Amino acid sequence: MAVLNNIQALTHALDLAMEKHQNVIVYGEDAGYEGGVFRATVGLQQKYGEERCFDAPIAEATLVGTAVGMAINGLKPVVEIQFEGFSYPIIQQLFTHVARMRNRSRGRFSCPMVIRMPMGGGIRALEHHSEAMEAMFAHNPGLKVVIPSTPFDTKGLLLAAVESPDPVLFLEPTKIYRAFKQDIPDEYYTLPIGEGYKVQEGTDVTIVTYGAQVGDCEKAIEQLKGEGKNVSVDLIDLRTIQPWDREMVIESVKKTGRLIVVHEAVRSFSVAAEVIATVNEKCFEYLKAPCARVTGYDIIVPFDRGEHFHQPSVQKIVVKIKEVLDYQF
Amino acid sequence: MYFDKFDALKNEKLQIMDNTGKILKPELMPKISDEDVLAAYKLMCLSRRQDDFQNKVQRQGRMLSFLSSTGQEATEVAYAMQIIKGKDWFSPAYRNNAAWLTAGIPMRNIMLYWCGNEMGAKTPEGVNVLPVNIPIATQYSHATGLAFAEKYNKTGGVVLTTTGDGGSSEGEFYEAMNFAKLHEVPAIFIVENNQFAISTPRKKATKAINFAVKGIAVGMRNILVDGNDFFAVYGAVQEAIALARKGEGPSLIECETYRIGAHSSADDPKVYRDEENHQEQIKNDPLIRLKAYLIAKKKWSEQEQTKLDAEQDQFIKDEFAWVEANNNVDLKDIFAYTYQEMPDFLAEQYEEAKAFFEAYPSKGGHH
């Protein structure tokens, strides 16, 4: 066992992936010599050589476009995009080729690859460094979208992403890169993409969340306890946005009758919208209150000085839990 | 041999055969057998006749819009015939009919694709040709990645890719060539300069003296060739492939040709084309040139041409008949290839669709 934070778990996982799979190629802007802006790939070039881990030109579209060719031709590219807010030039390759190649060629060619990018706010960054646009990626059929929340999950899910026969977007909540550490096993292990994790069991309300907001939800539950409100929460960390664990959520809502979805991404057409729509379709008759959501607003992510208004804070979650529990038809 | 001799910055253009089929520069003739030249000529004819046939059936509403290679056959056949099947790769654009046929894509696949059926894009095993690429110049990046893998795995294959003159304005045109040159991957980038990007003339695409010079900025060897001269294209590509196989990195080849037909069967080039210039350009028709060369060499005759035309027409008709008889899409097929394994939520949507169409049958197509 080693005590690692999220970024260290990531580096560790990439190291194991490169050791086990000779076809894994890690590249991105500054990803080689320096190890990326957050040092996720630090030491990999020194260990595996410039052929397998290298700095790529500042040209995001081609980073992913070349990965298409590599993946079709037997390599497993693991591409780093510096920030999710810089992912827009890759959209054409991602949506027109990466997501569609298997379908377009009726299974003859496919693009298994991992595209990693830091996502989300709360790091006092500049413009375009705090985006949370996971719904945009999840909306596009053919892609898988993973957002881990702990070092243990980061390692297991990244290794699963490397083994996935389908392209995986691996979105890493920047805010929790170094926020806490966890004991994680030294050996190679994978976690199934598409399965959620029950952070805690409860009976009063289901909270569905992922990424950096898992910790916020835990704190909100603690705060309620501190206020003397003993709320029994079924807290689900989705871990994967597409496909997401419908079964776990539906089963939980059938038990609690109440649902809150929490994420920092903007509200409209969001993961929360999808989860709530699915709950309406599958278990409407079990609901004791309207499904609720705590999300970012439908605005451009504010710069640092205004970002706290936008982020789903512990207090916002506390207030929403109380609202949902107090709701009377 | 060629790359060193012709300076694109001075607008020097490699031409070996004139437009009457006469060899102007025998010392520059590439190594190619007469049999291969004849085989290439027949493929050029086949593609031309397929284009003509498809134009007809498209007007009858039996085919969707498609992009014809008419006028560009010498370029496409000359490079595509040098791709070693099962070893090398071709990352095409959307206007590559002659190249597809040459590289081993069955005609029925091409027709099926333009009839709106993805099954046409399922390249046969052993043919390393990526599907039709509708976005512009993104295929250049794919070629770079494919070639990166060839180099990494030491498998010895080379990768050919092509785009139009319009495609050279896209960012990925430069991005991909820059990446390719940085890694010295075995890729050959071709610009089929057919003088138009839909209706935008070459003069409004760039102020550069030609498209070959665009390789200079990324440090890539480059050459401008007469794209309607089969031997010029063949020679330049032959040299580029040899250099790539030797580990000497990528090349950029501009083939200056002319799109005799429309951009697609949906537009009318008379609207934007200068008729006088058009009449001038079609004098360089690559089929006429190569045919004259072969006849002068006594490797071909008008009688053989008549026989070939009839055979090819029959073949094209038969292929299209097969397509019209087999242009069905199974409901499951539209779900099956989204992921390697169909996820539960998608399987559920498939069951929902199946139940719906059992209750309310659909004839398929647009209605």
Interface residues (C-beta under 8 A of the other chain):
Chain A: I25 E51 A56 P57 A59 A61 T62 V64 G65 T66 A67 V68 G69 M70 A71 I72 N73 G74 L75 P77 P89 Q92 Q93 T96 H97 M101 R102 N103 R104 S105 R106 G107 R108 F109 S110 P141 G142 K144 P165 D166 G194 P243 R246 E247
Chain B: W89 S91 E118 M119 A121 K122 T123 E125 L130 P131 I134 P135 T138 Y140 S141 H142 A143 T144 G145 L146 A147 F148 A149 E150 Y152 N153 V159 G171 E172 E175 A176 N178 F179 L182 D333 A336 Y337 T338 Y339 Q340 E341 P343 D344 F345
